[in-house]
Amino acid sequence: MATTDPVVIPPPPPPALKHIRLSREQYKVLEMVLAGKSVFFTGPAGTGKSILLKEIIRTLKEDPSRRPSSLAVTASTGIAGLNIGGSTVHSFAGIGLGKESKERLAKRIKESFRLRVRWQETKTLCIDEISMLDGVLFDKLEYIARFVRDSKLPFGGMQLIISGDFFQLPPVPDKTHENSMPATYAFDAQSWQRCMGRPIVLSRVFRQKDNAFIDILSSMRMGVLTQTHIQQLTKLSRPLIYADGIEPSRLFPLRVEVEACNSGRLGALPGTMITYHAVDSAGFDVYNERINKESAERLLDRLVAVPRLSLKVGAQVMLIQNVVQGSLVNGSVGILEEFLTTREAVERQLQVAVPQQELPQYLSPVNGAVFEKNQAWPLTWLASQPAITVDEESEENKVDNPEVIVVSDDDADMESGGEYEVVLCRFNPVPHCSR
Ligand SMILES: Nc1ncnc2c1ncn2[C@@H]1O[C@H](COP(=O)(O)OP(=O)(O)OP(=O)(O)O)[C@@H](O)[C@H]1O
């Protein structure tokens, strides 16, 4: 095949409901879990960590001797939580952003009947995608567990089932702190060793069948690609056409690179560009005290949401907030179809999601003020259903940022490699890349 021939990439197939028999190494982990042990299992992408975790969750849920509230299914991010039918670990824990001291968090949780009961009834806590959970937060959770459960045992005696790959995405560094705290991995947490013991490493890759490709991915994971690997990949370079129009997301190490990529892609699209300006004002912290200007600026600086967002019809966008649990979640990717006012959307019987600060999992009714406004909002086709996302403008609304962002940020979406037949990679050395 001539390397310049365009290749049409079909949309990813819906997840197959295939019956999977756990491999021997996967089964061993399940046995340890059933014996009541805390486990941390890891392994390269495609070694069946998520499948194993889902099987563990299914088995525990079907155990008639367990109360449903004894099992908490969580992950470090909303989309990862959704993938296993759970929530974020923050949401389970009831800690908000989890920035306060462990003592304050623990005290507040113990004072809340709902949260106290939740922590006390949980016997088994699952956390997926552990690589993105900060070590400082892990220590805070461990302290909260002991404090709220009145126990001296590691993690208050809870069984932990943790999965993820520390070679994948790291935690987001905390820039709200005076000196900008560097991110630490969960395995750096002081309590990690006490809670987890030795990791179990899954080694058999199921996602890809091609051994040469598995070898490349494994070397890339360690950051040690050879010239032969690079040549093998370069040979495959050719134009690609995505049948559903959704391109793989790209990750860049630096924000400036993301911005350059986004504006280049946006500039290449025809049509009128509409720019949305964020309306930001300082809100209140968890103690109902007004956030000062400096803290508000630091918080805004950390936001993924940009102060000005320019969009055009045809732009590929990503939702960056959990709006409705289970369908409109952080990470959902779609294409901007057209610009509509809320009235036009409602007349067309489209679902209008108005994110709420307090209860992001619910769709709130479209109130009169939003309905009457002539503001055009982006109607976005997301994988499941068309939805228009607007920000309700009210005095309570502290950050009025549009909920969509143009994405094109991923350098090497190697995970998609086997399933979607696309590998994006760049071989130039990247400055400031930490891993
Ligand atoms: N025991 C098994 N038998 C057959 N196929 C399996 C088995 N375990 C996993 N798979 C398949 O391997 C693929 C990758 O599995 P999974 O997504 O669980 O891997 P992962 O380790 O979680 O990957 P990542 O780190 O990228 O999230 C899936 O298509 C899954 O169906």
The ligand as an SDF file (V2000), in Angstrom:
LIG
                    3D

 31 33  0  0  0  0  0  0  0  0999 V2000
   -9.4800  -11.9700   30.1270 N   0  0  0  0  0  0  0  0  0  0  0  0
   -9.7030  -11.3350   28.9810 C   0  0  0  0  0  0  0  0  0  0  0  0
  -10.0060  -12.0520   27.8710 N   0  0  0  0  0  0  0  0  0  0  0  0
  -10.2340  -11.4380   26.7020 C   0  0  0  0  0  0  0  0  0  0  0  0
  -10.1780  -10.0980   26.5000 N   0  0  0  0  0  0  0  0  0  0  0  0
   -9.8900   -9.3350   27.5630 C   0  0  0  0  0  0  0  0  0  0  0  0
   -9.6320   -9.9050   28.8530 C   0  0  0  0  0  0  0  0  0  0  0  0
   -9.3480   -8.8890   29.7000 N   0  0  0  0  0  0  0  0  0  0  0  0
   -9.4350   -7.7490   28.9860 C   0  0  0  0  0  0  0  0  0  0  0  0
   -9.7710   -8.0180   27.7080 N   0  0  0  0  0  0  0  0  0  0  0  0
   -9.9710   -7.0430   26.6270 C   0  0  0  0  0  0  0  0  0  0  0  0
   -8.8050   -6.2170   26.5300 O   0  0  0  0  0  0  0  0  0  0  0  0
   -9.1630   -4.8860   26.1950 C   0  0  0  0  0  0  0  0  0  0  0  0
   -8.5210   -3.9390   27.1880 C   0  0  0  0  0  0  0  0  0  0  0  0
   -9.0790   -4.1630   28.4770 O   0  0  0  0  0  0  0  0  0  0  0  0
   -9.1550   -3.0020   29.5450 P   0  0  0  0  0  0  0  0  0  0  0  0
   -9.7430   -1.7830   28.9490 O   0  0  0  0  0  0  0  0  0  0  0  0
   -9.7730   -3.5840   30.7460 O   0  0  0  0  0  0  0  0  0  0  0  0
   -7.5950   -2.7410   29.7680 O   0  0  0  0  0  0  0  0  0  0  0  0
   -6.8970   -1.6860   30.7440 P   0  0  0  0  0  0  0  0  0  0  0  0
   -5.7120   -2.3630   31.3030 O   0  0  0  0  0  0  0  0  0  0  0  0
   -7.8990   -1.1570   31.7070 O   0  0  0  0  0  0  0  0  0  0  0  0
   -6.4670   -0.5500   29.7530 O   0  0  0  0  0  0  0  0  0  0  0  0
   -6.1740    1.0050   30.0670 P   0  0  0  0  0  0  0  0  0  0  0  0
   -4.9670    1.0570   30.9460 O   0  0  0  0  0  0  0  0  0  0  0  0
   -5.9090    1.5510   28.7260 O   0  0  0  0  0  0  0  0  0  0  0  0
   -7.3970    1.5760   30.7120 O   0  0  0  0  0  0  0  0  0  0  0  0
  -10.6700   -4.8140   26.1840 C   0  0  0  0  0  0  0  0  0  0  0  0
  -11.1280   -4.8990   24.8570 O   0  0  0  0  0  0  0  0  0  0  0  0
  -11.0930   -6.0630   26.9410 C   0  0  0  0  0  0  0  0  0  0  0  0
  -12.3380   -6.5520   26.4900 O   0  0  0  0  0  0  0  0  0  0  0  0
  1  2  1  0
  2  3  1  0
  2  7  2  0
  3  4  2  0
  4  5  1  0
  5  6  2  0
  6  7  1  0
  6 10  1  0
  7  8  1  0
  8  9  2  0
  9 10  1  0
 10 11  1  0
 11 12  1  0
 11 30  1  0
 12 13  1  0
 13 14  1  0
 13 28  1  0
 14 15  1  0
 15 16  1  0
 16 17  2  0
 16 18  1  0
 16 19  1  0
 19 20  1  0
 20 21  2  0
 20 22  1  0
 20 23  1  0
 23 24  1  0
 24 25  2  0
 24 26  1  0
 24 27  1  0
 28 29  1  0
 28 30  1  0
 30 31  1  0
M  END
$$$$
